[in-house]
C-alpha cells in the first residue's frame, strides 16, 4: 500500500517534533558539561533549525523509499502475470 504525501509529511513532522524536545533536553543537560553556556533562546533556535532540516530530510527520504517500493511491487506483480 502506498503512503500518501500528507501521511508522509505528518509522520515526518511527528518524528521531528519529538526529536526536537529530546534534542533540546539533551542540549540543556550536556552543553554545560562541555563548557558551552548559551541562552535558552539560542538553544531553542538551534533546535528549531535542526528540526526543520530533519523534517525536510525525513519527508524526502520517505517519499523516495515509498516510490522505490511501489516500483518494485509493480515489477513483481508484472512478473507474476
C-alpha positions as CSV (number, residue, x, y, z in Angstrom):
1,X,0.0,0.0,0.0
2,X,1.3,3.4,-1.0
3,X,1.7,6.1,1.6
4,X,0.2,9.5,0.7
5,X,2.3,12.6,0.6
6,X,0.2,14.0,3.5
7,X,0.8,10.9,5.6
8,X,4.5,11.0,4.8
9,X,4.6,14.7,5.9
10,X,2.6,14.1,9.1
11,X,4.8,11.1,10.1
12,X,8.0,13.1,9.3
13,X,6.6,16.1,11.3
14,X,5.7,14.0,14.4
15,X,9.1,12.3,14.4
16,X,10.9,15.6,14.1
17,X,8.9,17.3,16.8
18,X,9.5,14.5,19.2
19,X,13.2,14.7,18.3
20,X,13.1,18.5,18.9
21,X,12.2,18.1,22.5
22,X,14.6,15.2,23.1
23,X,17.4,17.3,21.4
24,X,16.5,20.4,23.5
25,X,16.6,18.5,26.7
26,X,19.9,16.9,25.7
27,X,21.4,20.3,24.9
28,X,20.3,21.7,28.2
29,X,21.9,18.8,30.1
30,X,25.0,18.2,28.0
31,X,26.2,21.6,26.9
32,X,27.3,22.7,30.4
33,X,29.5,19.5,30.6
34,X,31.4,20.8,27.5
35,X,31.6,24.3,28.9
36,X,29.0,25.6,26.4
37,X,26.9,28.2,28.1
38,X,24.3,29.8,25.8
39,X,20.9,31.4,26.5
40,X,17.8,29.3,26.3
41,X,16.6,31.3,23.3
42,X,19.7,30.2,21.4
43,X,19.1,26.6,22.3
44,X,15.5,27.0,21.0
45,X,16.7,28.4,17.7
46,X,19.4,25.8,17.3
47,X,16.8,23.1,17.9
48,X,14.3,24.7,15.5
49,X,16.8,24.8,12.6
50,X,17.8,21.2,13.1
51,X,14.1,20.2,13.4
52,X,13.3,22.0,10.1
53,X,16.2,20.2,8.4
54,X,15.1,16.9,9.9
55,X,11.5,17.3,8.6
56,X,12.7,18.0,5.1
57,X,15.2,15.2,5.2
58,X,12.7,12.7,6.6
59,X,10.0,13.7,4.1
60,X,12.2,13.4,1.1
61,X,13.6,10.0,2.3
62,X,10.1,8.6,2.9
63,X,8.9,9.7,-0.5
64,X,11.9,8.2,-2.2
65,X,11.6,4.9,-0.4
66,X,7.8,4.8,-1.0
67,X,8.3,5.4,-4.8
68,X,11.0,2.8,-4.9
69,X,9.0,0.2,-3.1
70,X,5.9,0.9,-5.2
71,X,8.0,0.4,-8.4
72,X,9.4,-2.9,-7.1
73,X,5.9,-4.1,-6.2
74,X,4.6,-3.3,-9.6
75,X,7.5,-5.1,-11.2
76,X,6.9,-8.2,-9.1
77,X,3.2,-8.1,-9.9
78,X,4.1,-7.8,-13.6
79,X,6.5,-10.7,-13.4
80,X,3.9,-12.9,-11.7
81,X,1.3,-12.4,-14.5
